[in-house]
């Protein structure tokens, strides 16, 4: 009897428990605090939202300007400009409706991460002069313009090449704290290509000139490209992702070292409007000099009018054109033969083919539609140590453009052998 009573009590307890569970599951009942609350929106609410990149305007164009030192009295017009002239140029950008944007916005646009204005410009300063902090920065503040500083580390005050007009690390820290973009311009600002005579700073500060090759050159190049980046990042606690090549001279090996160092973009002093398809390892900048005022004027005219949704220029790599001299090569004459082959690009409109050479402008080049070869024999000696070529044409209604830069190092003239005088007749 006792056993039956115990079994009956157990069955009643189990039945009571089942009833409570059914009540808690009934519509309108409140869930217990230990149970997870179901989503009010049902299963669809738990699906992750799809994140998409913004649709960027690929027809936008950018100008990148390169400045050096600002002085009241110009002594070196190749790297100097007066504050008044600089301020007038900044005002002209505003008057023409050309928006000045940060360098990092330009790179984000190239990554398809954000839009930039249809016509805009990026302002950069090279080397690290004190006047960039004391003179240029206040003018930029006046217009509310962002800008980028490209520094060569030994040129900062306290470095082996930093003189009395050099910017200081304290001034750079002040600029950094106020949002100024600081990037790399090598360690000692020299031609980075192998085989050139460079100044080597020995331990103790002694300077010697050497022509570096092999392992010695590679070690030096690593310090110029990688060491500079590391020093800036450690000294200022920043991320450096841009590299401006000294003098605009580079080759494929320099590009490779820069890419392996973690630079996202590399810049030269070859100026042209930057499009969505412009290669990141050779972004051209307009170098502004006191003795060449037309450079700025011509640049702003190129994108001075709205593009009205015009098609962007398609960039063609110099390698694909079998250029002569090749990109990064050094010509041993100031009167080189310049050639390129367009046969692999597509159907070319012969009337549209145009060749520009830095220092000369548009030249009367010859184009052979059968072979696709364009050539020009330079007849006027190239004066600069580097020469940039711009080749443009139209293919199936679209504009294509290629550019390459080569060095100019004229070989010394070989003295002529004296002509023997004819023997006197007897």
ZIKA-V282832 format. One line per field, one symbol per residue. ss: DSSP state (a for helix, b for strand, c for the rest). psi: psi as a letter, one per 30 degrees, with the letter a starting at -180 (. if undefined). A space follows every 10 residues. Layout:
BEGIN
ss->???
psi->???
END
This chain:
BEGIN
ss->caaaaaaaaa aaaaaaaaaa aaaacccccc cccccccccc ccaaaacccc cccccccccc bbbbbbbcbb cccccccccb bcaaaaaaaa aaaaacccbb ccaaaaaaaa ccccccccbb bbbbbbbcba aaaaaaaaaa aaaccccbbb bcaaaccccc cccccbccaa aaaaaaaccc bbbbcccccc ccccccbbbb bcccccbbbb bccaaaaaaa aaaaaaaaaa aaaaaacccc cbbbcaaacc caaaaaaaaa acccbbbbcc cccbcccccc ccbbcbbccc cccaaaaaaa aacccccccc cccbbccaaa accbcccccb bcccccbbbb bccccccbca aacbbbbccc bbbccbbbcc ccbbbbbccc cccccbbbbb bbbbbccbbb bbbbbbbbcc cccccccccc cccccc
psi->eeeeeeeeee eeeeeeeeee eeefflkflk llffkkklkf faefffkkkk kllljljffl kkkkkklckj lejkeiffgl kleeeeeeee eeeeefgjkk llefeeeeef ghfllllejl lkklklehke feefeeeeee eefhkllkkj kkeffkkflf gjafgkllee eeeeeefggk kkakglegil kfkkfkklkk jlkffkkkkl jklbeeeeee eeeeeeeeee eeeeefhlkj gkkkkkggkl aeeeeeeeef fgkekkkagj klkklfgkkf ghkkkjjkke giffeeeeef eegfkkfhgl klkkkkkeef ghlkllkflk kgkgilkkll jgffeajkje ffkkkkkkff aklilkkjfe fgkklkjkfk kkelfkkkkj kllkjhfkkl klklklljjk kkkkkkkkkk kkkkk.
END
